[in-house]
Amino acid sequence: MRMWTSPRRLLDLAGQSLLQNEALAIAALELLPRELFPPLFMAAFYGRRNQSLKAMVQAWPFTCLPLGVLMKAQQLHVETFKAVLDGVDVLLAQEVRPRRWKLKVLDLRKNSHQDFWTVWSGKRVNLCSFPEPEAAQPMRKKRKVDASSTQAGQPFTPIEILVDLSLREGACDELFIHLIEIVRRKKDVLHLCCKKLKVFAVPVQSIKRVLRMVQLDSIEDFEMTCTWQLPALAKFSPHLSQLSNLRRLLLAHIHPSSFISQEKQEQYIAQFTSQFLSLHCLQELYMDCLFFLRGRLDQLLRCMMNPLETLSITNCWLSEEDVTHLSQSPSVSQLSVLSLSGIMLTEVNPELLQALLERNSATLQDLDLDDCGIVDTQLLVLLPSLSHCSQLTTLSFCGNPISMSVLKSLIYHIIGLNSLSHVLYPVPVESYDNVSGALDLGRLAYLHTRLRELLCKLGRPGMVWLCGNPCPHCGDRIFYDPDPILCPCFMPA
């Protein structure tokens, strides 16, 4: 029996016919309906018809070309990517604008405009119902131009290339090198905009060379994990102040230097902290393993211009004076996320933490106090403040030596927090063998069950209540509910 198959659409047939003759396809671009451009471009891209791609970029009838989605769908061929960039290069070299030229943004991000190609290729909805993609960056104000005026002599509006960059030492591929080279040659009319920039173990000079090619005011999310010492951080610091639209900043593994004087170290730290005076849009700040912070946190907080939404200071040394400044800073009064994981607080007056929680009780949603050395007496002081955090959804304080009686008291204090859905608590100290100090899993399961029963009795059976403890092999957290949710160390090979 012969199987019936639906006939191929005229759109597909037209595209296939054109691409069988690249010279014909290129010649027809001036007359080609714009509805044909996306499916024809897709076919040329996946078929590596590089000359057609180069010509289509120059005649692209939309303000934005979302190439990144296509790059995500398959292993990108170097020559194909070069063909697209060369098309942009040729376009910018022309003294007279092409009649149909509309391209303003080349979007290389792989998670933007997800539906553009599928919709324009007719696979999901009617073509006419889908508008062209909007540029992700605000465009410069354009002058109105009379339709009868000539296009010759009019200056080009710079084309923006949108990209998320992740830089690693020795990991620059041929695609990135080609992109940077074109931007370097055409910097006046080709702007490289990077909303997200991640830097891992890259020397200062290499970062500075890349940043010279990027529109710094386009960076909104910047992560830097570089194991630098203070002199390297000081060299980079002036660039930080130029990130005028920065909203999220992560800094990790910055170490003091033992080969410079104390006076010079203080000078470098002051140079770094003063850059925050220019970061008016900063909302999220993450600092991990910044070993120069102790005794200087107030210096940084004084330079914060606006209240933060997220503050994460993890695996650093802080003094009680630092915590005092933290509890009093105007920039730390409207937090939705607070993490002090890995900050040793055993010797810190718990009333300072209590004041910090009270100041943020109306906004705090996520609180992380893992591995802080908090003991029973300190947690008991914090409980009334915790009960006032009406927006709290997640509480994590694993790795602290807390007894069963204090955990029960915690439940009574937080049971009225209707938004609280996840609690990650430490292994009760009663779970360890008195002689060997080893964790008794049977005892832990029993105690966990008692706490779960208390939650059910108080009307919160749906609260996720997990116990966490470091894996003895790799150090990653193991959770118990009541049986262990094992880490990969325990999985069969």
Secondary structure, DSSP 8 states (H G I E B T S, - for coil): ---------HHHHHHHHHHTSHHHHHHTTTT--GGGHHHHHHHHHHTT-HHHHHHHHHT--SSEEEHHHHHHHS---HHHHHHHHHHHHHHHH-SB--TT----EEE--TTSSTTHHHHHTTSSS-GGG------SS---------TTS-SBT-----EEEE--EEEETT---HHHHHHHHHHHHTTTTEEEE-SEEEEES--HHHHHHHHTTB-GGG--EEEEEEEEEHHHHHHHHHHHTT-TT--EEEEEEEE--TTS-HHHHHHHHHHHHHGGGG-TT--EEEEEEETT-TTTHHHHHTT--S--SEEEEES----HHHHHHHHH-GGGSS-SEEE-TT---TTS-HHHHHHHHHHTTTT--EEE-TTS---HHHHHHHHHHHTT-TT--EEE-TTS---HHHHHHHHHHHTT-TT--EEEEE--GGGB-TTT--B-HHHHHHHHHHHHHHHHHTT-TTSEEEEEEE-TTT--EEEESSSEE--GGGS--
